[in-house]
């Protein structure tokens, strides 16, 4: 035994607040303990023996005085340095075992080695070897609830020996055991001492204390007796029992390997905790699921609506400019302005920015077929009109340039007109003659109903513009000129060029232009704004879900305070505790994110199955953002309870009921 004590206390006091003052649980304790000693600390309940053990094991700090371990002062060590001391030099055996209920015997045993950075293979082999030597070879996979009290205490001893502890601290190790199991535990402690471990036994039982070679007795926080015990029994062949001396510390796997092992432990414990409280975990996830599903679904619905609106606008003809006489819509003089003529359309058609130009005229008239008559809009258009406007045929054909030159009486009717005039017959309208006013016209085509902006429930028919000008209006001026902008030309630039061109031709600006691209941009901006508004509302549910995660994690921390204390006692750093609970919060949110995205896809499928006109267009960016958002929620809202858990005092956590 070395001349310098392994443990040295000088003038150590431990005081606790009591009302407006303090109470001293330990008062000016001086104590030296050499390496390899077997010492029993005795005293009645409240004498301060457990407090002394907590200070010796670096679970608690002295209020005053000097505590040195192997000559190293402990007063100025930070929590992680104290955790290192516990991890590398101390092993704890508790009266109530303090085993983690979710882990097996071998899982509980290897916890200290995880925090020490030992490889999985080595720590598993060492834990199995120690448990086997303690008589638990057939109980390696059993959880604490499946073990007897004596077996649980043996697992606690195995955990204490996992990192080759120099000092084994046993706090009333037989207090919860029957006599036979207690004797077995005391025999194991004696064997450990014979192997070279320093054993510090805390007890109030004189029969237990007599197993030690030195007895220190406390009363009212002071040492009243410190004597050798010559009558202590000597364990024969003790060294062969365990073969696990204090020098046999398992090798570390390095910084990265240790960090990975601790993360794996955090992940495993998070999964176990979630499965142990499945209903609570699901209810915690529910807010995240609803929030993520709302965001993804609303953005997908908004994008689908935007595309539908653009598709509807495209049905009117994309990239089009429509030129009208007058200063603007509602100009009372527009009917008197006759300067918009066919030559303007022909001149515009020769411009480089024009992909197609068609003149239009319009009037209203009465349609008759047999005994049926109806009012309709009569549109005089050029042959390019149907292409520019994106009008599609339901049956028949469109008229051609020859019909326009000949002022043909061929007519194209829309679907509404066909249903109105030919409701009483199952025959095709193609080839039938209808009266438009007093002019007989032959139906050559039926167009599909036009959707979206500009569509109308009124009946519409189409004739060559020359036919309408001569046979209906008697006027060669135009109602409008419809110009399709070339795909490689910006619509706003074409608008400016058209305005400048016609102003020069007419000598003044006696026209105005309807730019359908402006309408498209306005509607797109509106749908985007509405989508963002709905998504913002959905984000609120995410925040509410995040608050729910924080609340449940706070409850989880309060329920698992003793687990936190045990992990700190076996060497867990504050960062390890923070990581464990933060991992659990993030995992809950990530799984909630996966379920939320799945729910959003299910919503889109449901809409499709029920024949809704709404289309969900999902974005990989939005889905990725949803996962990042759920992870961020886990980090932000999980940090507070996780940080609180990391700041817990080990001794206070272990003493929590």
C-alpha angles and dihedrals in degrees: 000000000000121000091232110074118240090220124031128180124183123183093338115180130179119194131179129197114261115181108304093341139040137257122218112226091175121030123194097324117188114189138155123193120186127213112273097021124139105213131174120206108206135187146125121274109292094021092118100251095128091046089052091050091050091053092046090052093047091243090119136025128233117245089220139356134054127289118184128183114200087343093307116124111231100191095087098040116117121230094267092050089052089048088054091053091050092045097049105031112021136065121188128211112187131200092235093040094232093219119166107250095212093058131074123238092267091045092054091046096054097049095098091051091053091058089044090058098246117161117258094243095050097045092047091051092047093047090049091049094050094046090048091052088050090056098257100112091123094046102055095115096040121111122227092261089059094052132079121242092260091049092049090052090051089054087051089052091048089052090051090053096044096098095036094258117212090205126038113200114197117188109198089322093178098040095100097036135089118248096265095048090045091054090051092052092049090049090053091050090052090050090051090052090050089055090056104268117137105235121200112188121193114200145140092209115099092203090056093044091054089068089069125082093225130034124202115189124202130197125177091347096308132103106247097170137022113174140151117249107224091177094064112128119243116227111227118224089002095150092062094055100075108000091203110120127181092261094061097090113160116245121257122239096219134263098297094043091048092049091050092049092051091048091050089051091049091049093047093049091047091054092046092049091049093051092045089058101030098157093047091047091051092049089049090052093047095081091049092046093052093044096049092043090050094050095046094042095046093048090047091048091047092051091047091050091048092052091047091052091049090048090052091049089048089057086067091054124279124243094016134154119197115199119206132181116252135043097284144326109313095027104152091207095055093094090056094050107095099168095103101090142158093267089062089056092047091049092049090050089063093056117106094233093056118094093176139353129196130177118224135199128175144193137159126246145158119267120209133189116167108312094341122094133171140170116252144173109253110210121196108201142164123251091260093056096091092051094045093048095041093237114169130206123242091187140340123022144283123256118258138222092273090059090052092051092047093045086236121198092225110131135198114205130196126241093259091054091049091052092047101046099034101037092118096054135062092205122107115265089224110114095014119128119230130181116241100194099312096330117101112220132185117229110233101164146016119211127212118254108274114237133205131014113008095022116131139194090222121104114260132191130183129218132165108282090236090057093052093045094052105031101034112020107024087212130107096204118107132239090212145332117236114208125187113209118226113257093241094053126084109243094223091054090049088050091054092045092049092049092051093045097051093041089058092047095048098036090231139039101265095151140061131212129227107209109200090194088066088054091049092050093047094050091044091051090049094050090046091052091049091048091051090047093052091044090051089054089050090050088059088062088052090055090048088050090050091053087051090054090051092050094049092046089052088053090047091052092050091050093049101043092118091052088053090051092051092050091050090048092056092049110278113157121225088252089056092055091044090050093049096055094036089053089052092051093047092046091052090051095045093051087046088052092052091049090045093053089047090051090050090053089047090053091053091048091049091052090050094048092051091052097246118172088224115099124201113218109191122206124210088212091056092048091049089048089051091056092046089048093051090048091049090050089052091051097043099042095033095051097073097055091038091051090048090052091050091053095054116122108244096224093046090049093050092050094050113115 
